Amino acid sequence: MARKPLDYEELNENVKKVQYAVRGELYLRASELQKEGKKIIFTNVGNPHALGQKPLTFPRQVVALCQAPFLLDDPNVGLMFPADAIARAKHYLALAPGGLGAYSDSRGIPGIRKEVADFIQRRDGYPSDPELIYLTDGASKGVMQMLNTIIRNERDGILVPVPQYPLYSAAISLFGGSLVPYYLEEEANWGLDFVNIRQSVAEARSKGITVRAMVIINPGNPTGQCLSEATIKELLQFCYHENLVLLADEVYQQNIYQDERPFISARKVLFDMGPPLSREVQLVSFHTVSKGYWGECGQRGGYFEMTNLPPKTVDEIYKVASIALSPNVPGQIFMGVMVNPPKPGDISYLKFAAESKSILESLRRRARMMTDGFNSCRNVVCNFTEGAMYSFPQIRLPPRAIEAAKRAGKAPDVFYCLRLLEATGISTVPGSGFGQKEGVFHLRTTILPAEEDFPAIISSFKKFNDSFMEQYEGYSRISPAPQAPDRDWTKSSGAEEERRRRSGSSEIKMARRPLDYYEEINENVKKVQYAVRGEVELRAAELQKEGKKVIFTNVGNPHALGQKPLTFPRQAPFLLDDPDVGLLFPADAIARAKHYLAMALGGLGAYSDSRGILGIRKEVAEFIHRRDGYPSDPELINLSGGATTAVMQMINNIIRNERGGILVPVPQYPLYSAAITLFGGSLIPYYLEEKGNWGLDFVNIRQAVVAARSEGITVSVLPFIVSVRAMVIINPGNPTGQCLSEANIRELLQFCYQENLVLLADEVYQQNIYQDEHPFISARKVLFDKGPPLSKEVQLVSFHSVSKGYWGECGQRAGYFEMINLPPKVMCRYSMCHLSEKDIPFTRVVFVKLCEAVGLQTVDEIYKVASIAVSTNVSGQIFIGVMVNPPKPGDVSFMNKAILESLRRRARMMSDGFNSYQNVMSNFTEGAMYSFPQICLPRRAIEAAKRAGKAPDVFYCLRLLEATGISTVPGSSFGQKEGVFHLRATILPEEEEFPAIMSSFKKFNDSFMEQYEGHPRTSKRKRNKLDIDSKDTTN
């Protein structure tokens, strides 16, 4: 076999370049030691709840009630929840149609964005526009989206402070840009040196790099400094003169441990400075619920606000945000409570104020204790932690220690930190993970361990350090440099005068800014199309604002259309020690909550392993084993923020450049075309056969591959040969609703084997089956049933989600993917599961040596990229756990099949309804959540659409929306054969509303066809036999 597309050598080079030391070698070794029974103190990540910080009570009460809205009707609810928490939960449920299980607006719930805008106005004294605020799954997702928008190619540079939070270097590498470092001055308490910054820009430009943006982290991570107002003014002037976007990472704005430099936002300073800066400097600011006194890392709630970005650029950002449909809704509600906490006079105010004050005061004491502790150690010097959650001491390593590190093949600070970990169990991050000046060494530690543990931790560190320095003959301790005063921003360095001299004018004429529209943003962002949330949906939202009743059948969003959440998984893990808990929750729900809390160190507010909680991954593996009859390895399962996130990550791994082609079924779910475009690849369509009930036609598929490989395709004006690297299947189909037979799956696996393709199996609708002839069968089961060589060679990635099935928990944003036959070391464990115990040690050595020899590290690379976002939302992970391990017969909460039975009836009602309309024909929806009828449009309707500047199916769908309030998706959004027109509608409206919806649709369609003198209605045909000739559809 030739190299396979997901072998290490074949991966996207940008993926391999990514480094993310916060969860790097030290973290992995610490995890191994923890498994061996050693007590580990994880100070490597700002993860407060994992290190003992208790969650604030009020926001947890509010979100718990939102997760379990049935409690609001329970007469005992007042025994366990205060009235203001109950009122707030009702407030958020009113803002979120469908509750926490429904997708929200891709930008976030409008009412919560309004609360964020009000918070920003109170903080800064200037109004904020909710339309320019996007809620995100933690600040990291917002940062990554903005960097992807700004970076066009490797010649685009981003100014990043060094030391820096590795999110920035990792994301810049992943998106193919260039990091331009500017060094913070340790001797000046990690202050900014604008002479140094200007030199960095000049040096980058001399290398042909266009510097487009500047990052600031305030308060600093890992350095802990707070920027003064004067410094922020100077950097805003600098961004104005140099025409840079300012990316202001302000996630630690509540973490301030001194009074000399309170937090002040870049936005406030910008507006204080007035025109022209306040109207010209493009600024994006980030915040999160993960930090401050909240520490709700596992909830993955954040936002970014855009200032001075033109509307068309904002539209592009919205379009890309729409690919993932929605940030997780529980995280959005945490954000709402963070920016709108209890106020004086509220029942919960005194408790909330006491809890938050206690946390901040303790952090202030710990910041002082950590700094003083480091400065008492031999050859260690440390600036005071003014803000954030970290200390970043310099370790003055003796020459002999540096030589010993070199012999061990380690960077000197990595060598020191590994020795510290082995000796004390303290897990830190080497300074080289953040960047540092050559020959200078640091480590980063959080100030988050419990305050009562600090004396023992500092003592243990000091004992180790003194022994280490003694062993390597360390030199005498050096005192820290004095702190430098802030620079007066009004004393210009001459940059403005020089710019004026070059332009020959006293006026500064602004060039195009980096986030001005088409000319300046990433071309792939502009190419993305995602019509599920496109023109028709936007018009539907406008009509809804105008007061018109709109039926949103455009998105598979069950709870938004009335499906009630399952009770058992919503019985949230809270208040377990309250004696009245049994009044509200059944015993098996209480036991399961305790089970998951035992798995999740720090509870739902703590970051988990980047792959997901190990215990839940084991439950997923057991579910797969039960389903398929073959063992599954939890090490090859990653939990994700919905299946969409996982699909995008895998596509990014596979695509190396525009010659990287992916076979995608047409009609297709637009996630695939959007992601392939975003990551710069080529979509190779293979058409499903409508008259064969949307089945696979392998003659057509082979022709598509041959055409791509031999005839070439054209992108822009250059034709080139495409390397077809992967094939997508969606089973059951979206938008087409077909279920693949076992014979079909066997043939496509044989095809992937022969053509050396990765198979991406989108199986998120596997529980949505509405007939008995074609039950769901996984690609994985068929692969292992076939046996070698296919079962050992075909690379397969399978996806699943809690958003579909009878769960419909779209707003929780939870999914998983499993990897089969992807190298390397991790793969060895899977290969050994059938070996006897005595064979394992030898086999392990052979496999590991082989993997190391050929450099196969694909799974490790996938883990590394997942680590950039630190963790998926933990409440979503628990939903996955309950989905794959639901109540069993005999359990108090054992579930019935009412939802699936209703969906089966609705699938039949919709298919029969469409087939009763003039010029409409529809295959039966065998599975998934959609009907995809063909609309045989009259020629005059097509001509009318052309005059209106619309695609014919868009024209029809807009007319349908305006006349009936039914929001669908035009078939052109999914792809269709030329001259054939469809629409997609979900089968999710409530069953009792179906007769009225179908009647309204029929009345509109008959009127439309009559208006445009449609041709005689196509004759009926037998179920699942659609006899269509595309040449006749426009007659």
Secondary structure by P-SEA (a helix, b strand, c coil): ccccccccccccccccccccccccaaaaaaaaaaaacccccccccccccccccccccaaaaaaaaaacccccccccccccccaaaaaaaaaaaaaccccccccccccccaaaaaaaaaaaaaaccbbbbcccccccccaaaaaaaaaaaacccccbbbbbcccccaaaaaaaaaabbbbbbbbccccccccccaaaaaaaaaaaaaacccccbbbbbcccccccccccaaaaaaaaaaaaaabbbbbccccccccccccccccccaaaaaaaacccccccbbbbbbbcccccccccccccccccccccccaaaaaaaaaaaaccccccaaaaaaaaaaaccccccccaaaaaaaaaaaaaaaaaaaaaaaaaaaaacccccccccccccbbbbbbbccaaaaaaaaaacccaaaaaaaaaaacccbbbbccccccccccccbbbbbccccccaaaaaaaaaaaaaaaaaaaacccccccccccccccccccccaaaaaaaaaacccbbbbccccccccccccccccccccccccaaaaaaaaaaaaccccccccccccccccccccccccccccccccccccccccaaaaaaaaaaaaaccccccccccccccaaaaaaaaaaaaaaccbbbbcccccccccaaaaaaaaaaaacccccbbbbbcccccaaaaaaaaaabbbbbbbbccccccccccaaaaaaaaaaacccccccccbbbbbbccbbbbbcccccccccccaaaaaaaaaaaaaabbbbbccccccccccccccccccaaaaaaaacccccccbbbbbbbccccccccccccccccccccccccaaaaaaaaccccccccaaaaaaaaaaaaaacccaaaaaaaaaaccccccaaaaaaaaaaaccccccccccccaaaaaaaaaaaaaaaaaaaaccccccccccccccccccccccaaaaaaaaaacccaaaaaaaaaaaaccbbbbccccccccccccbbbbbccccccaaaaaaaaaaaaaaaaaaaaccccccccccccccccccccccc
